[in-house]
Every structure is written in structure tokens, then in C-alpha cells.
Amino acid sequence: MARQFLSGNEAFAYGVRLARPQVISAYPITPQTIVVEKLSEFVEDGSLKSEFIHVESEHSALSCAMGASSVGARAFTATSSQGLLYMAECLPYAAGGRFPIVMMNANRSTALPWNIYGDQRDSLSQLDSGWIQAYAENAQEALDLALMSFYIAEHKQVSTPFMANLDGFVLTHTYEVVDVPTAEQADEFLPTFETENKMSLTKPKNLGFSAGPDTNTFFKYKEHTGLLNVKKAVTEAESRFESIFGRHYSGLTENYRTDDADYILITLGSISGLVREIVDKLREQGEKAGLLRIRYMRPFPNEEIAKAVKNAKAVGVLEKDISFGNEGTVYTNVNSALQKASISIPTSDYIGGLGGRNISPGEIENIFEELKQEKSAVKFLGIEVR
Amino acid sequence: MALTAKTLDETEYFYGHKACAGCGGSLAVRIALKVLGENAIAVLPAGCMSAVGFNFPQLCFGNNAIISTFAGTASMLTGVQAGLKAQGITDFHAVGFAGDGGTADIGLQALSGAIDRNDDILYICYDNEAYMNTGIQKSSLTPFGAKTTTTPAGKNIHGNLRQKKNMFEIAAAHDIPYAATASVGYLNDFIRKVEKAKSIKGTKYIHILAPCPTGWGVKTDETVEIAKEVVDCGLWYLAEYENGSFTLNHEPKEFSDVSEYLRKQSRFRHLTDEDIEIIKQSRDKKWEYIHKNFK
């Protein structure tokens, strides 16, 4: 293992190199570009043996990755925002085809108005596409997730594409000290990609077919089951990861000081670092604050969330997303988890960070203050609604 | 001995599908796969051939085959060949079969990308001159004057107002290693071209005119005949592009009657003598260009 000073994008690229994808197809978009630049450098310097395809669009990027996966090759692509939306047709296609492609998405706002900065509306708008969705908090987790994503996606009982999300700029462009595992360690962790779901010259197959009303539900149910199996695969991957690399991850969610917490804030992605600091500060002041970081939005950690918040007095969700005409999507999902577990406590949604707007420590402290009122509400940070 | 329709592989690779009687597209696919053999890996976008051949559990390809997204024939082909190459497999032919809409309209960007990268793929466009799978709507390869469900022929507008997009020369303009036109009316010419493409590294593009009796309004046993006639009357031509130059493969001694070709198809039956004159003039202009620029 070597310690290096890397941005989130670079760390992810190092993780991808360790996973040795056989085909990489990508199209540049801010703030994802550095990942594909880095990978093309690795291919050039010979440290990564991979077919690097300069596709002419994001739609082709994922279409090409599907082609590679359909003949049993490990495939990687990366995108962001408009690019993710442009390839949107291919997302349920890859999931329905059960192609375990890994894609990094640099979370970025979507036009209009144009904005290149980070929010999570791009990936959350594709929550129902059938992909595994994970969100990294920092550069180390980004690298580790890159490596683990292939293990999880390619797991025999999963065989589902994996979208690893990194907050645009805040994570993709921020430099941190990162432990970079050796190739030997990575090879010990990640087996080569083997699948029956492929076209091969010895065993020809017809893939990507039509299934009418009589059989369609069967295929969709199998797809759903594949995603539900991710939970087990994540546990397996993380315990294997810990035994080789010594770093521990906590599954679909991460609980921070939630055990005895009265007020818990639920987050997604890089903002969690700041919330953790505020929780510590409030704890020093005698407030029973806690943080629940959702690491995986799909499959959704219904049980984990219910278990973590069942003794709390109120829960807040802080998210960089809005489902227009309703509320934040994370909030909707959290409420559903609580309702299914018969947990009846006030929940509030805080929509912030849209288009990269800064979320300040003061705003987070204020959220915890408001949670004490124990009333449910949907609020926008930075906007006074009278 | 040159491969011909008579000496082709007896094995069927596209069999048991539910294409309409007389389908020119399915004939092109069937013949091409016989030439390419069992190691062909076929990619077909949403369209007629995928709609008729991939209905689970009745899957009709004897070789490897997959449906791509409508726009993604070429990009998926690229992935297939890159994925196999990365695994050290070289003994295969990645072949795409897309219709005129899937090629000249929605799939053009991906196709241009693949040719630009010179990916080792064979892309075959079976051109039936409209979106037939969705029920005969105009594509950019629908010829002038043709009646489709989105270019109705009435008193004010006589069907499609635009000429066919020139896909063959668009492919050639990328300086592609090999491009050719063909017709299901001249099968041996098509067979020779697929066989030639099979041996060339890099991107190959074959554009085969494949009549659709349903959309053209001809009898189901007239497909081959009408596909011959379109060449004989000069509205289509058989040519190749290789090493930077164009070659004409078939020069009709004299053109057969254009109006006869047009009037036997219900999609052209409304055309006036003036309309037919416009078609003749544009044909003559095209042939002037061919004689000047093709060997």
C-alpha cells in the first residue's frame, strides 16, 4: 500500500485500474473528465491493459460497455449530469440485460439553468433504472468503492450494473491523502469476471431479446431479486475487503452516534463529513445528535434506517435533490422505510446544495435546532418561504 | 470458385422468425449470415429484424445475436469486438444489421463514431426505404414521391418531398476501408461483397436495398424482381468504395422504364408525369456524377 495525494476522481481512477477492466468507453464531461484522462494515461503508460474506446457520445459509451459485457468482458464507463441523462435509455437496458458494468457518476446539477456544480438530481432521477447506486463520502471511499463495485456488480446472485456516485467538485476535485492498494492485494480481493450471461463462440446465445406480457414480469422480478441480493454481496465484499486491506465499511448505511440520539440527520455523499463535525460539536454541548449516512440508495436500506432511528424523537433528511411537485426523493424513500416499520416520528426534509450552493455549518446546526420542534416539514435551505 | 447463391452454406442461421412474406430485409440477413458463418456475432437494433427474430422463448438466430438500442447498433458492435479482442479472441465477425431509419437517422452518430475509430466491424444497412416496423413512416432514406403514413399523398403534397440521403457516400467520406451498395435483386453481387468485407480489417459498410412488399405495395413474390428492377432502371446502383476510390460494379446497357418500376408499387401510384420527370432527371444527374467519379 502507498499513500498518495489524490483527488476523488483520481482516487476512483486508481481503484478502476486495480480492477483491470478489459474495456473502457467514455465521453468527457465536467466534472468527470479527470477519471477518463487518468485512465487513458494508465493505458498509455502500460500500467492498465484495457481497450480504451473514444466514443462519440454518452449513449454510445454505455451501449459500447453493454456490447463488451455481453461477450463477458469487464467494462467501465464514467459520466455526469447531462451525460447521464443522454445515456438514460441505456440504463434500464443494461440493468435488464443483467450486464454488471461499473459506471462512475460525478454528481452534477442538470440544465436548465445550466450549472456544472454538484447536486444529486442527476443520479437520483435515475433511481428506478435498475442500477445499484452507491454514494462515496471521501476520496479513500471512492477508491475502495471503485474496487468493490466490480465485486458486487459481478456477484453471481447480483449481476447488475453499478453506479458509483461522487459529489461533483466537492469530492471529485478535492485532494486528500489516500491509501492506494497494491495490484497484488487487489488481485487477491477481486476475482476475474466469469459469467454465463454472455455470447460465446462455443456456446452461442441470443441475448437482449423481447419478452411479452406472459413472461415480462418474470424477468422484472428476477431483476428486482438481483438488486435485493446486493445487500448480501456488499457484506461479503466489505468483509473480504477488510481482511485484505484492513479498512472497515458498514454496509448500506453508516451510523454515527445514532445509538442514543434523539435527533438524527440523514445524508448522502460528501456533506456527511461536515454533518459529522456538527454532531460532535452538538454532543459536546450535551445535545443528543446523530448522523445516518446512506451509502446505497439502491437497494434502499429500509431495515437499516428503521433500526437506526426507531428510538429517535425526530429525523431530518438533508439532500441535494428535489422531485419537483413533491419533495426530495431521499425523504420519500426514508418515510416509506419508517412507515413500513410502523415508526411514527416527525420527519423533515431539507433540500440544499442545489447547483453547488454551499451548505454551511450554521445551516446544519440550525437543522438540528429545528428538529427539536418535532414537526414534519419540507424546507429549502437558503429560501425563506413565507 | 466464387461463392454464389448456389454454393452457399446450407446451414440456416436465421430461421423460424415471423417476418412478413416476401421480406427483403430477412433475406439479406439470412444470406449474409451464411457467408459469415457460425462465428458471426450479430447486433440488431430495435426494428423489423429484431421484432421478428427475438421473441422469447422463440429466438431465431443460430449464431450469437443481441438486440441493441435503436441508436446503438454501431456502438454495441464496437463493444462486442473490443470485449472479444480484450480476451484474446480473434476468430469472429461482429456484424450489425440495421434498417434505414436505424442507420441513416437515429443510428448515424454512433455509426460515424465507429467508422472514425475504424473499429473492426461489418455494418449492413438493409434499406427498405421507411420505418416499416412501426407501420411505414418516412425515414431519410425514403425516396422522393413515396407515400408513407407520415408523408401522405394528397392534392397538395405528393408524398415525400426529399431525395434519399446518400448513406453509401457518407460512409465513404469517412475514408472507410470498405463500403458497398447492393440489392437483394442481385444476390451474388451481395454475397461477393459480404465475403470481401469478411476479409478486410477495420470498418466495413454495406448498404443493401431490401424491398418491403408491405410498405412498398407489391406482391410478396415480387421482392427479388422489384429489387432487380430498381437497379435496372437506374434508381439504385451497385458500387464499391475501396482504397479511396469508387467502382461501379454493374452498368445497365440502357435503363429500363422508370415509370413502369414506380407505377407497379402502390406507394408511387399517385405520382404525376411531372413527378416522374423529376425522378428521371435526378437519376440522370446521379449517373452523370457516377460516370465522372466512379471507375
Interface residues (C-beta under 8 A of the other chain):
Chain A: Q22 V23 S25 S50 E51 I53 H54 V55 E56 S57 H59 S60 A61 S63 C64 A65 M66 G67 A68 S69 S70 V71 G72 A73 A75 E89 C90 Y93 M199 S200 L201 P204 K205 N206 L207 G208 F209 S210 A211 G212 T215
Chain B: E38 N39 I41 V43 S50 A51 F54 N55 F56 P57 L59 C60 F61 G62 N63 N64 A65 I66 I67 S68 T69 A71 G72 A74 S75 M76 L77 T78 G79 V80 Q81 A82 G83 L84 K85 A86 Q87 I89 D91 F92 Q109 A110 S112 G113 D116 R117 D119
